[in-house]
Amino acid sequence: MAASATELYEQLTVLLTLATLTYFFSKRFHQPTIIGEIAIGIVIGPSVLGSLRIFQFDPTFIATFSQLGAIFLLFLIGLESDFRALYARKNLLVAVGGITLPLVFGFLTAYFLVPPSSVGASGNQLMMATFVGATLMATSTAIAAAVLLELGLMREEVGQTIMGAAVIDDVLSLLVLSVVVGMSRGMVDPLSIGVLMVVAVAFIAIGILVGLRVFNPLVVAIQIRGLKLGLKHGGFIIAMAIAFFYSLAAELVGLSAIVGAFLAGTMFGSTPLKEEFGEGAGYLGAVFTPIFFISLGLQVNVQAVWAAPALFLFAIVLTAVAIVTKVVGCAIPARLQKMTRPESLAVGWGMTPRGEVGLIVALTALTAGVIADDLFSMVVLVIILVSVLPAPLFKRALHQVDRERHAAAKAAAVDAD
């Protein structure tokens, strides 16, 4: 027991120290923090230091804490997601375009270019290709939001469209993930898949309804009662208990735990305690979420990639497919909804970075045995590339939108005079 505790403290010390250093390193080079965390995981994993036996991480410990990190991350994303965006026609059309093309062309790319040797022991070519397509569906809300905030365009039409469509992308991506997880567990016939889709939609609908009618008033009442008794965070504590309950319920009905965590976050986003919950979950996420992203890097094996040269062509094509399908799939619906050309391109580039949800889908595929280590490593590297490469073009498009906005305001002022 003592040795186990010692190992736990040692690995937490190393991981959290590296996560902190990575944060400063990433900001120094103006890159998303998750890119640095994955990169450091690759360095200390089997690809570099791990192959030299310099330091070994306990896989059970990493798996447990990275799962907690994923749950806190999806809870926070849900907390910041406004479900009213689902009812905005423009957001819905942009989101549908932004998931349909990546899913279809990602599926075709994987189905025809990935060799059978890169399919996991529990998967087949169909399931593997569906998982790969699903990794390209989601949009990184964190990366897009950071750039929009930096340029002060979050509240402009282009910013609201990107963030609203990203919420819908995340919801639909998690639905597809739920279906593919069910397929990996043997539910591959059309009837079983149909039942699973119905279960996924019903779980989300019932979860939101029960949350709004029962759990939201409950956490507020507990918070008020707790404050009278000197308990400052009673509402947050019970909210996290409910989030874990939703994660458990999601697993029990055949979905992924992160679907439950995301759902819990969205329903608490409408409470007056949203800011407090965000702050509390943010502190928990600050500890556990970096471990999740570092764990992705730990599972990337560059040596396995080099040993599978057949995947190189796949990676190049998938990177191009991931970028082009998002830009085209989102920009065209935005343009059809009367947005200007610079605004439409900005929406397309802003929806291109993948990240949190896409990486979780990839890890789920690896854990379920649907994809092999070399394919997982290659998919993670592709997600990193499509999260970094479009950033300069996104900023350039936003600058053009900003110039266009100022020119319009100047012209309006002249007309008023």
Buried (B, 14 or more C-beta within 10 A) or exposed (E): EEEEEEBEEEBBEBBBEBBEEBBEBBEEEEBBBBBBBBBBBBBBBBBEBBEEEEEEBEEEBBEEBBBBBBBBBBBBBBBBBBBEBBEBEBBBBBBBBBBBBBBBBBBBBBBEBBBEEBBBEBBBBBBBBBBBBBBBBBBBBBBBBBBBEEBEBBEBBBBBBBBBBBBBBBBBBBBBBBBBBBBBEEBEEEEBBEBBBEBBEEBBEEBBEBBBEEBBEBBBEBBEEBEEEEEEBBBBBBBBEBBBEBBEBBBEBBBBBBBBBBBBBBBBBBBEBBEBBBEBBEEBBBBBBBBBBBBBBBBBBBBBBEEBEEBEEBBEBBBBBBBBBBBBBBBBBBBEBEBBBBBBBBBBBBBBBBBBBBBBBBBBBBBBBBBBBBBBBBBBBBBBBBBBBBBEBBBBBBBBBBEBBEEEEEEEEEEEE
